[in-house]
């Protein structure tokens, strides 16, 4: 299970990149038919389990996949 403390999450990005990442992540979430903002926030919540994972553990992996599309692979310098 992924956690925010994992090395893949320790990347620096600009606010522009953060915004683009947010948009693309929400778009991929909604593409699965999960369009409720409350559902999204619950799935992303880091307080549900208390172990550093998200409410829906798959969301952290999904976020990393979108981050790789937006930013390139870890270690890649754009």
N, C-alpha and C positions, 0 to 999 in steps of 0.2 A: 504494500500500500504506500502510495506517495504521500509526502508531507512537505509543507512549505520550507522546512529546514533542509530539504534535499538540495544538493549542489546545482541541479538544473534550474532551480528557482533563484539562484544568486547571480542574476544578470542585471546590468545597468542599462536603462533605456531612456530615451527622451520622452517628454510628455506627448509629442506627436505619435511616437511608436506605441506608447501606452494606450492612447485613444484608438488607434487603428486595431490594436490587439483586442481591446474591449469590444469594438464594433464587430469584428470577425468572430469573436467567441460567442457573443449573443446571437449572431446570425446562425452559427452552426447549432447552437442550443435550440433555437426556434425552428430550425429545419427539421428537427425530430418531432415537432408538434408540441413542444413544451414551451408555451409562450407566456405563462403566468410569471410575472415578476416575483411574486411571493414564492413560487416553486423554485425559481432560479436562485433567489437569495437563500432559501433553505438548503438547497443542494450545495451551495458554496460555503455555507456557514462553517466556521472553524470551531464553534463551541458545542456542537451537537454531541460529539464523542469524547472530547477532551484529550485526544491523543495527538493533536496536530494535523489530523486529516480533515477532509471536508465532510459535510453531511452526506454527500454522495461521493464516495471515493473515486469514482470514474471521472468526476469533474476535473480533478487536478491533472490527470493524464490528458483529458481533452484540452485543457488550457495549455499544457505544454505543446501539444500538437499544433494548436493555432499559433502559439508563440514561435515555433520553428518555421511555420509558413510566413509569418510577418517579419521575423528577425533573422531567419536563417538558423542553421544548426548551432548548438553550443560551441563556443570557441571560434565561430566565424566572425570576422571583423568586416563589417560593411563599409 
